[in-house]
Amino acid sequence: MIVEVYPSKVKGTIEPPASKSYLHRAIISASIAKGTSIIHNVIYSDDVNATLDIFASLGVAVERYVDRLVITSKGIDSFTISTPINCNESGSTLRFVIPILSNQQEVYFKGKSSLMSRPMHIYEEIFSYQGLTYKKQNDSIVTRGKIKPGKFKIPGNISSQFISGLLFVLPLLNGDSEIEILGTLESSSYINMTIDVLESFGIFIKHKKNRFLVNGNQSYKPTEIFAENDFSQMAFFSVLGIINNDITIKGMNFNSFQPDKVIIDAIINIGGIVEKHSDIAIFKRSKTSDFTFDLSQSPDLAPILSVLASKSHGFSRLINGERLKIKESNRLLTTYNSLKQMGVRIIMGDDYLEIVGPNKFRGGEFDSYNDHRIAMMLAIAATVAESKTTITNAEAINKSYPNFYTDLESLGVKIKYIEE
């Protein structure tokens, strides 16, 4: 799909969708628990559907409604694995389910080529150390053997999804376990989110400094849970309000463990005008100054923060962005290429971006690189560009936010859709 986004003045109120990070964790926990769980506030993005489809294929009863999910399971021991586990393009899904579903039989995990090219060496090392089978091929991963309780030493500078994957399964094992983090743990708030969701399902993890202590022989309890709205998606509208015109965003939990809620303080710290009331935040058009932002804890903010830096006055730096290279695209490079094409004064280093602002955005034809956050970044920048912006492979947004363009339209953005 191709979309044309025209320069438009925005105004209005928006409610971002549910956090797909939160939904993954709730769906997995509900599928492991024996009984019926209800998850309120859902969005059926491609990634969320990948997780749902996997557990449905294992025998879990999944009832999908507009505003909620009803999941009924007989527990993890009832899972029947008879087909390849298709994770589509969801890195979270793949990294979460490998330790959960690996069994005495051979289990095939597959997905799109872009997914299988992502680093998975942590599990390979764990499986090898425990004498289990782990074979990574171009289009699949094959495992044989169940993870055993024990002590796991994991570098802190890798994706937190590996740690969450272990935290899902270790409480079920017949023995206690410990995860020791070597160095500084990046994206630590995502671990806190995992622990928070697990507690809702009756699973308890002890976190002491750089260690996670997990008692074995625990069991998941079915529950009713509400999925928080997504700060990662809110960030796009937050910046839109600052660079374009006032926007009200509702339905946010400002006490959330989501790491990307830092976008609010990041905006305030550079002169952005933000008003917070209960679960509402109002972002007002503002003149903002340069900044330095450490991406190690919130890498998903890189594209939209680059747009903010492009419109801020001075020399801004986004640093510690090594993990951007292993997202849906090499997001360090695709952010650089997109903004460079828009006329932004931008420099790319090994793990950083440097931007001198403010800049005017040129319109033109741009590719999303099949990356949902690049597509959304381009659409936000397009609203204040000098001419229309054409985005190819615009359907990439379906990975996390299928209603993104219609939500933009509700704020007054003119968008034209062209089917290829």
N, C-alpha and C positions, 0 to 999 in steps of 0.2 A: 504494500500500500504506500501511496505517496500522499503527503499532506502539504498544503501551502498555508503558512501562517503569516498573517498580515500585521503590520504595526497597528497596535490597538491600545487605547487607554482602558485600563481595567478598574473595576470596583465591584465590591460585593462580599459575600460570605461563602466560605468553603469549609467542608469537613473532609479531611483526608481519609483514605481507606484504612482498614485494619492493617496492622503490622504483619507482613508475611513472615517475619522472623518469629513473632509471637505465635502465629497460627501454626507454623511448622511444629513448634514445640508442643502446643496444645493437642494437635491432631495425633502426633506420635504417642503422647502420654495417654490420650483417650483410647487409642488402639491397643495399647499394652494392658490397660486396666480391664479387669473382668466386670462387665456390667455396661450400663448406658450412661454416656456423658453427653452434655449439651454445651456447644461452643457458640456463644452469641457474637454478633458483629463479624461477619465473614466477607471476604472478597475472593472470587474464584479466578485468581490469576493463573497463568501457566504453571508457575512454580508450586503454588498451593495445590493445584489439580494434580500435579505429578505426585506429590506426597499422598493425597487422597486416593488416587488410582492404585498406587502400590498396595496400600493396606486393604483396599477393597478386593484386590486380586488375591490377597492372602486369606480371605474369608471374613474380614471385618465388615459388618453391616454399616454402610454409610448413607445417611439420608440427607440430601442437600436441599435446603430451603433458601429463600432470598436473604433472610436475616440471621439464619442460624444453621448449625450442623448438629445432627444427632448421630452419635457414633456408638454402636453396640458391639462389644467384643467378648469372646470367651477367653481372652488372655493370650499372652505370647506363645504359650505351649500349644495353642490350637492353630497357629499359623501354618498354612499349607503352601509350600513354595514349589510350584510346578512350572512356572514360566520365568523368563528373564525378568529381573527387577529393573524396570525402565524409569530412569530418573530424568529423562528428557534433557533439559539444560540447567537443572537446578543443582548447584553445588552444595547448598545446604542439605537438600534431600539426600544426595549421595553420601556425604560425610556423616550424616546422622544415622543412616540405616545400615551401613556396612557392619559396624560392630553389633547392631541389634539383630540383624537377620543372618549373619554368618552362622553356619550350622555344620553338623557332621557331614552332611551331603555337600556336593558342589553347588555353589550358588553363583549365578551369573548376574552381574550388575552391568547395565548398559545405559547409554545416553548419547546425545549428539557429540560429534567429534570435538567441538569446542569444550565440552565438559570433560571428556576423557583426557584432554591435554593439560588439565589443571594438576598441580602438584598433589600427590597422595602418598608421599614417601613415609609419612608418620605411621600410617596403618601398615604399610609394607614392613617397616622395621619392627612394629609390635608383633605382627603375625609371625615374622621370621624368628624373633626372640622366643616366642612361645611354642615354636615348633609347628605352626599352622601353615596352611597353604595360602599364598596370595600371589596371583599372577595378573599383571597389568598388560593388556594388549591394546592395540590401536583403538578398538571400538568397544572394549569391555574390560571388566575386572572380574576375575574368578577367585572365589575363596572356598576353603574347606576347613572346618574346625571352628569350635566356639571359643570366644575370648575367655580366658581364665582370670580369676581374681589375682591380685598381686600389686606390685609397686611399678608405677609407670613414670618415667622421666621424660618430659616433653619440653622442647624449647618454647619460650614465650613469644617468639617473633613469628610464629606460624599462625594459620587461621584458628581462631577460637572454636571453630566448628568441630575440629577433631576432639577437643576436650569435651564439648557438649555431647558428641557422639558417645564417648566413653561413659559420661555421667548418666546417660539414659539406661545403659545396660549393666553397669557395675553393681548397682543396688540389688539386682535380681540374682546375682551369683551366690554360690554357696561358700562364702568367705569374704573377709574384709579386703578393701583395696585402698591404695593411696596414689594420688597423682601429684607429682612434684614438678613445679614449673621452674625451668632453668632460665635465668635472666628475667627481664621485664615482660610481663604478660600484656600483649597488645589486645585491643578490643575486649578488655576485661568485663565491660558492662554486659556484653552478650552472655558471658558465663553467669553473671548475676541474674540475668533474665531466665536462663535455663534453670538455675536453682530455684528461682521464685515460682516458675511454672510447675516444677517437680513437687514443690511443697504443696501446691494446690491439689496435687494428685496423691498426697500422702507419702512422698519420698523425701528424705532429709539428707542433706550433704553438709558436712562441716568444713568451713573454709578458714584456714589458719595461715596467715601470711602467704607463703608461696606454695601451700599444700592444700589439696582437697582430700578430706578423709571420708571414705564411703563405707558404711556398714553394709554387709551383704544380707541376704535373706529378707529383704524388704519386699513389699508388694504395692503395686499401684492401685489406688482406689478411684472409682468413677466419680465424677463431680460435674458441676455446672460452672462455667467460666466465661468471662467476657474478654475478648481480644482487644487490646488497646489499639487506638489509632496510631498511624505510623509517622514518627518524627522524620524519618528519611524522606518520605514523600512531602511532609509539611514543609521541609526545607526549600523545596522549589517554589512554593507559594509565598513563603516568607521573603525570599529574595525578590520575587516578583513584586511584592508590595513595596519593598524598599526602592527598587530601581524604576518602577512604573507608576503605581498609584496605590492608595490605601486598600488593604485587604484584611478582612476579619477571618480568623481561622478558629473553628470551634471543635469541641469534643476531644481535647487533649488532656492527658494525665501528666501534669508537670512534675509528679513524683516518680515517674517511670524510670526503670533501669535502662531504657533504650539509650545507647551512647549518643545518638544523633540529636538528642534534645539540646546538646551544646550549641547548636546553631543559633539559639536565642541569645545566649550570652555573647557569642561571637559577633552577632550583629550589633548588640547594645554597646559592646566594647569599642566599636569603631564609629560610634555616633548615630547608629540607626535608632529610630524612634519606635519603641515597642511598648504597648500597654497590655498588661495581663490582668484578667479578671476570672477567677475560678478556673474553668476549663477553656477559656477563650483568650486568644492573643490577637492584638491588632497591630499590623505592621504598616507603618506610614512611610510614604515617600520621603527619603532622607538623603542628605549629603554625607557620604561615608569616607573615612580615611583609610590609609593603607594598613596592612596587618600581616602577621606571620601566624600560620596555623599548622599545628602538628597533626598530620593525618593518621598517625599510627593507631589511635583509638577510634577514629571515625573516618575510614577511607572512603565510604560511600558519599561523603559530602564533597569530595574533590571537584566533580564537574560543576555543581551549582555554586560552590565557593569561588571557583575560577571566574564565573560570570560576575559575581559580586565584586571580586578584585578588579575585574576589567572596568567596572563603573566607579570604583573608589579612587580617591585622589592620593597618588603616591606609589611607592614601590612595595608590592606585596609578595609574600613567599608562602607557598604550600610545600611543606617539608615532610620527610619520612614517609614517602608514598611508594615504597618499593612494591607493596602488595597490590597496587593498582595495575600492575603489569599482568596479573593473573585473574582478572575479572572476566566478564563476558567478552570484552575486548581488552587490549592493552590500554587501559583507561588513561594512563599517563600520556601516551602517544595520541590517542584519539581525542582527548580533551585539547591537547596542544594543537593538533591538526585542525580541529574544528574552529577554535578561536583564532588561530592564525589566519585561516581563510576568511574569517569575519573582519579581519583588519586589526586585531588586538596585538599590542606590543607584548609578546610573550616569549619566554625562553624556557626550554626543557633541559633538565639535567638528569642524572642517573635515577634520582628518586625525588625530584622536586620540580616545581614550576615557579617561575618568577614572572610577575606581571606588573607593568607600569600603566597606571590609569590616570584619568579616565579615558575611555576609548569610545568611539562611535562604532556601532556594529553595521557591517555591510550585509545586505541580503545576498541571495544567491541559491545555488543548489548544493545541498549537503547530504552526506550519508550518515545514517545512525550507527553504522558498523555493527548492526544487529545487537546493539547495546541499549537497554531500556533507559539507562541514566543519561546516555549521550543524546538520545532522542528527546528526552524531557528537557535537558539543558538547552538544546537548540531551540525548542519551542518557546522557552522562557525568554531567551535572548532575542528571539524573533519579534517579540511584542514591542521592543524598543529599537528595532533595526531601522535602517533608512529606507528599505524596500522589502518586498515580500521574501520570505525564506521558504524554500522547498526542501522537504525532508524525505529522502527515500528510505525504504525499509522502516517506515514509520511505525509499523505494527510491532516493533520491538517492545513497545510499552506494555504489551499483553503479559510479559513475563512477571510484572509486579503490579501494574495499575491500568487495567483495561479501559477505565473510564476517564483517563487523564485528559484527553482532548475535549471530551464533552464537558468536563468540569472547567477547563479553560474557557470554553465557549460560554458557560454560565456566568463567567466574570466579564464578558464583553469582548473576548478575543475572536476575531474573524478568522475562521479556518475553512479551507476548501479541501475536500477529499477527492482523490483521484485513484481509481482502481486500476491496477496494472493489468 
